Amino acid sequence: MKAEFLIDYCQQKEWHVEEGHRQSPIDIQTSQIEMNQDLGEVQVAFTNNTATFLNNGQNLQLLNAGEACLNKRLFHFVQVHFHADSEHQINGEKFPLEGHFLFQAVNGQQAVIGVLYQLGAHNADFEQVLNQYDHQQGEGEFSTAGLIPENKSYYHYIGSLTTPPLTEGVEWYVMEHRLEISAEQLKRFVAIHGKNNRDCQTLYQRKVLHYQA
């Protein structure tokens, strides 16, 4: 079933940017990143094996309870949604799909774990996501084993939300290692959700750090 939204990705240049020069997504140039092992490893745990569906007018989300340790601080899971094509690029390369796992700390600080997916084998956990998207209501099975890489090396920078209000100050943790979905699954996602990737934004003076797990 085709989903309906309140924002138009064909008109994203008309989206109002509340702030300025720390927007997301970006094209991560690996020749310009800085190694920083002091960031610490990413740890993620989810409470339930089911998730609740929500269309918030901008994307299709799955809600669950969980926690993450990011930059040695505790964050609580809010929701996960996906973008096709990918929003972040690596050395100018786009990927077929990107997942955004949004977390929030008790002080309101937001952080997103970004996962890039390439075409390949059928992904059983993404199939569960698609099954919920088909119904667009209620609860369904949820597992992240095939949605978040086991190796959690990542790129880190400070950016923004990628949908209005495009709020800045968001911590990004873009996983270095990619996972796979099948061509049929990508086609099915686009049929339901449509293309929904924001254009890459200028890096300006920001640094991109790299943590090697």
Long-range contacts (C-beta under 8 A, 24 or more apart in sequence): 1-134, 1-135, 1-136, 1-192, 2-191, 2-192, 2-194, 3-55, 3-60, 3-133, 3-136, 3-192, 3-193, 3-194, 4-55, 5-55, 5-57, 5-58, 5-59, 5-194, 5-196, 6-57, 6-58, 7-57, 7-58, 7-163, 7-164, 9-194, 9-195, 9-196, 9-197, 9-198, 12-198, 12-199, 15-164, 15-166, 16-164, 16-165, 16-166, 17-166, 18-165, 18-166, 18-167, 18-168, 19-160, 19-166, 19-167, 19-168, 20-168, 21-202, 21-204, 21-205, 22-158, 22-159, 22-160, 22-168, 22-169, 22-204, 22-206, 23-159, 23-160, 23-166, 23-168, 23-201, 23-202, 24-87, 24-88, 24-159, 24-160, 24-161, 24-162, 24-170, 24-172, 24-198, 24-201, 25-86, 25-87, 25-88, 25-89, 25-159, 25-162, 25-197, 25-198, 25-200, 25-201, 26-88, 26-89, 26-157, 26-159, 26-200, 26-201, 26-202, 26-203, 26-206, 26-208, 27-88, 27-89, 27-90, 27-91, 27-92, 27-200, 27-203, 28-88, 28-89, 28-90, 28-91, 28-155, 28-174, 28-208, 29-91, 29-208, 30-90, 30-91, 30-210, 31-91, 32-208, 33-155, 33-208, 33-209, 33-210, 34-207, 34-208, 34-209, 34-210, 35-209, 35-210, 35-211, 35-212, 36-156, 36-209, 36-210, 36-211, 37-211, 37-212, 39-71, 39-72, 39-156, 39-209, 39-211, 40-69, 40-71, 40-72, 40-211, 41-69, 41-152, 41-211, 41-213, 42-68, 42-69, 42-70, 42-113, 42-152, 42-154, 42-173, 42-211, 42-213, 43-68, 43-69, 43-152, 44-68, 44-69, 44-101, 44-113, 44-144, 44-148, 46-77, 46-142, 46-144, 48-142, 49-141, 49-142, 49-143, 50-139, 50-140, 50-141, 50-142, 51-80, 51-132, 51-139, 51-140, 51-141, 51-142, 52-138, 52-139, 53-132, 53-133, 53-135, 53-136, 53-137, 53-138, 53-139, 53-140, 54-79, 55-136, 58-163, 58-164, 59-83, 59-163, 59-193, 59-196, 60-133, 60-136, 60-192, 60-193, 62-129, 62-132, 62-142, 64-142, 68-101, 68-103, 68-111, 68-113, 70-103, 70-111, 70-113, 70-171, 70-173, 71-156, 71-171, 73-105, 74-105, 74-106, 75-103, 75-104, 75-105, 75-109, 75-111, 76-103, 76-104, 76-105, 76-106, 77-101, 77-102, 77-103, 78-102, 78-103, 78-104, 80-147, 82-129, 82-189, 82-193, 83-162, 83-196, 83-197, 83-198, 84-186, 84-189, 84-190, 84-193, 84-195, 84-196, 84-197, 85-195, 85-197, 86-116, 86-117, 86-197, 87-114, 87-162, 87-197, 87-198, 87-200, 88-114, 88-116, 88-174, 88-200, 89-200, 90-116, 95-178, 96-181, 96-186, 97-181, 97-186, 97-189, 98-197, 99-147, 99-148, 100-162, 101-144, 101-148, 109-169, 109-171, 110-161, 110-167, 110-169, 110-170, 110-171, 111-170, 111-171, 111-172, 111-173, 112-170, 112-171, 112-172, 112-173, 113-148, 113-154, 113-173, 113-174, 113-175, 114-172, 114-173, 114-174, 114-175, 115-147, 115-148, 115-149, 115-175, 115-178, 115-179, 116-174, 116-175, 116-178, 116-179, 117-178, 117-179, 117-180, 117-181, 118-178, 118-179, 118-180, 118-181, 119-180, 119-181, 119-182, 119-183, 119-186, 120-180, 120-181, 120-182, 121-180, 121-182, 122-181, 122-182, 122-184, 122-185, 123-147, 123-179, 123-180, 123-181, 123-182, 123-185, 126-181, 126-185, 127-185, 130-185, 130-188, 130-189, 130-192, 133-189, 133-192, 133-193, 134-192, 146-179, 147-179, 148-175, 148-179, 149-175, 149-176, 149-177, 149-178, 149-179, 150-177, 151-176, 151-177, 151-213, 152-177, 152-213, 153-177, 153-210, 153-211, 153-212, 153-213, 154-210, 154-211, 154-213, 155-208, 155-209, 155-210, 156-208, 156-209, 156-210, 156-211, 157-206, 157-207, 157-208, 157-209, 158-206, 159-201, 159-206, 160-201, 162-198, 163-198, 176-210
